[in-house]
Amino acid sequence: MTSLRFAQVQDPVPLLVTLDKHLEIEGIVYPKLVEYGKFLVGLDIIGNRLMEINVFSP
C-alpha cells in the first residue's frame, strides 16, 4: 500500500491574471509564429506565464 503526502501551503500567494499580460505575451510570440507559417496555434498561459505553444493540436 502506498501512502501519499500532499504539501500544505501556509500562505498562498494570490494569482493575479490580467488580460493585458496575456495580450503582451501574444504580441511577443505572434511575429515569430507568422514567420514560421503558423496561423492557428494554442497558447497555454497559466497565471501570467506562457507554458506551452501547441502547433499540432491547438
N, C-alpha and C positions, 0 to 999 in steps of 0.2 A: 504494500500500500504506500502510495506517495503522498506526502503532505506538502501543501503549497503555502507559501508565505507571501503576503502582499505588503508592499511598502505603504506606510501610512504617512501622508503629507501633513505636517503640523500646521504650516502657514501657507496655504495655497496662494500662488501668485495670480492675480486677475489677468485674464487673457483679453487683451484689447485688440479686436479685429476691426479694421477700418476699410471702407471701400476705397479710400484714397490710396492706401498702401497696396491694395490689390491692383488698382489701375497703374500704380508706379511699377510694380513687378511685371505686369503685362506689357507696359511700354518699353521695358528693358529687353525682354525676350522677343518681342514681336518682330523687330527688324531682322534678327538672325533667322527666325523661323521662316519668314518670307524669302530670305536669301536662299534657304535650303529647299524652298518649294513646298513648305508645309503650311497649308491654309486651314486645315481642320485638325486641331490638337486639343488635348485636355490638359489643363494645368491643375495639379494638386497643390493647393495652398492651404497650409494648416497654420492657424494664427496669422502671422504676417510673414511667413517663410514659404518659399517655393520648395516643395519636397520632391516633385516628380513632374516630368513632361511626358504625356502619353501621346505617341505619334501613330501607333498601330491600332489602338482601340480607344479612341477618345470617348 
